[in-house]
Amino acid sequence: MPARPDARASRLNVVRVATDSAPSSGGYQVSLGPGALARCAEAAARTRPNRPERDVCVVLADAEAWRLHGHRAGDLAAWPRLELAGGEACKSLATLGQVLDFLATSGCSRRSCLVAFGGGTIGDLGGLAASLFKRGMDVVQAPTTLLAQVDAAIGGKTAINLSAGKNLAGTFHHPCAVLADSDVLATLPEREFRSGLGEVLKCALIGGERELARLEVRAADLVARDGHALGEVVTDAVSVKAAIVAEDPEEHGRRRVLNLGHTFGHALEHAAGYGLLPHGEAVAAGIGLALAASARVGLLEDTALPARFEALARALGLPTGLADLATRHREALPPGAFSAEALWAGLAHDKKGAVGAPEFVLVRALGSLALGVPLTADTLAGLLVL
């Protein structure tokens, strides 16, 4: 018997990502709030305008997320399903091949739909597989971590990692829908929840005074996982990202502001070894480095912003820079992880710049960023020291 729909799903917050690059005409919806996963089967079964009906719908799931929350997704339990261990290790060529074989043996076609049920790594992997299989089938994102709900599931970026760097092999493949269920956040380990707050903080700095002030006021409630505070702040973060993605779906211009903290952050993750550092913590440390770089090169106009960032990062339990990040993970880091050589190796393969010539998003003021800024070797050497 099909599961009864969750009545709370009728009261979800909805943010529209209005981009012509999306699979469905007019963009797609991000549905946020308790009970959102109850809409998964409906969203996956819905076809694009003027397209044939679905033939097959399948699920790619994080095994632990499915164990905890698969019951929330109704009819998805009866669909063909491949369960994997999440985490950065699954974003590999070998695992991508496994997912593509699963789609083939499940009888999928270009009329089919894949539901990516899990955190950002499952969403990245599932989205990439869907974009490649028979040159493109649809995907619905069902993010089960805070990080994925506010960032990875929205905007159509898909990727796997290569030994040379993070997310170096990927496509743009926008989902048909995103179902971000706040109920699942209650079971997130503290490390993963805090990682999501790193991307929330990034979006607030990009958004402007309204978003940052609300985050400052709500910081203690967020750390306590207050449902109302989470609803407000997550909706703010998604709205900031959705507006930017609608303006620049494939990152040719303004969308690059969303990389604030990421060029440094990805280099930190690469140097430590993928999966050791929580992504959101690396991004928060990267934002601290970007603010320091902005001040060093004379771009920073709001001289009070670094102190405001540091106070809020601490309130959210996030690192404020390289030294803070290294102290938090000292026992887990391999010897020499944050050496100048290791960090340079990560920066050299920044996918947003030329090989060996990374480009940075720097900060003029709250909500005002500079894109594609190169930094001299001397400037970087002054920043990347413990």
Summary of the structure (lengths in Angstrom):
residues: 386
radius of gyration: 20.0
end to end distance: 59.2
largest distance: 65.7
contacts: 1411
relative contact order: 0.11
helix: 52%
strand: 17%
